[in-house]
Amino acid sequence: MAWTWQTVSWAAIAMLLFAAEALAPGAFMLWLGFAAAAVFALAMVFPGLTVLAQVAAFIVLSFASIQVYRTWFRGRERQSDQPLLNRRAEQLIGRVVVLERGIVQGRGRVQIADAFWDVTGPELAAGTAVRVIGTDGMTLQVELAG
Amino acid sequence: MEGEFMGTFLAMVVVFAGVILLFKTVRMVPQGYQWTVERFGRYTHTMDPGLHFLMPVIYGVGRKINMMEQVLEVPSQDVITKDNAVVKVDGIVFFQVQDAAKAAYEVATLEIAILNLVMTNIRTAIGSMDLDESLSKRDEINTKVLNAVDQATHPWGLKVNRIELKDIQPPRDLVDSMARQMKAEREKRANILEAEGFRQAAILKAEGEKQSVILEAEGEKEAAFRQAEARERLAQAEAKATEMVSNAISAGNVQAINYFIAQKYIEAFKSLAEAPNQKFVMMPMESAGIIGSLAGIGELAKEALERQPSRAAGAPPSRSGG
């Protein structure tokens, strides 16, 4: 056990990092905090460690803890309940709209709200109701709504 | 002592480098943005919102693209219409990036590019219309410009959702004359309406007068008919009365006439005397007439008196036999 300034400062850094995580959630201060806490534990157990070694351990442990997060915790995160935010084209999937211009050579056009969208699909006349089944960047894939 | 100082310095350098590397490794993309990732400066993929880990040094963040719908003000510009009026037009554009990579690398200055496209297309759309049309057909202009701009910006991974012209301002003097024209138009209509009103009123009045004259004439005609009828009836009655009187006379006594005349005279005198404004009675007829009629009355009385005693005595009539 070595209650020196150096060892105690690791505990302080860990506390500060936890506090920072609390202030700015979603960042990765938490994992750096765990790394600092681990270094504090090491320094308590092995009083002979030099400062350089402690710092190197901190850096390594930080990367390690982030790796742990990536492999173990990533999949268990709560998913967004609005996964289609900012994806205007994908939000339109399932919508039934009327062709403003018939599909000729595989390309036509519809109007949804104020905007015009190019569509691809089977040859259909203007005025036909179609359902959006997918997106391809800027164009919507449609099928005959039936 | 010196070694300890060296160690501390090294430790600080290591901490500094390590922290920088950490910050380069763990990247957090906020919601509403997408960041492009470059490997030694070449685009590889796009990061969605959330926490990402990048191999530092090799991979780096390229562009931070805003994926939210954005609004651009189209600055006011002078546009010439088909009939050579210069109007000031400004507008507003709503667009949204659909493809972050294209928006990042296909076009250098996205907003300037969009604005210039919109401005030139507004010029084209308004230049093909005359002033009145461009003032009244904004929807058409909006749709035209939107279509053109939307198609043109597809290669940049954009979706232009809406383009609105905010203000179309003709020059001051033109606005004044337009207002004058409108006022004149309304005054003209008001005058026409007023004149029509007067005309109709005059017609109605004349028709009313005509009708009233006709009705009056008809009334007079009717009245004349009735009066004539009445006179006829009166004449008939008089004739009848005369006939009856003359019959009575021929059948009976001349004194009957005298009786009538006497009655009339006395009645006439009675009405004269009863008249409230009559202070004295003029006698326009000969007194002799009245006296004569009185003589007639006297005769009547005499005859009646002569017949009375014999009836009172109960004797049979003296005129018998012969």
Interface residues (C-beta under 8 A of the other chain):
Chain A: G26 A27 F28 L32 T50 V51 L52 Q54 V55 A56 F58 I59 S62 F63 I66 R70 L85 N86 R87 R88 A89 A113 D114 A115 F116 W117 D118 G137 M138
Chain B: G7 T8 L10 A11 V14 V15 G18 L21 L22 T25 V26 M28 Q31 G32 Q34 P49 L51 F53 M67 M68 E69 Q96 Q98 D99 L146 N147 D150 H154 G157 K159 V160 N161 R162
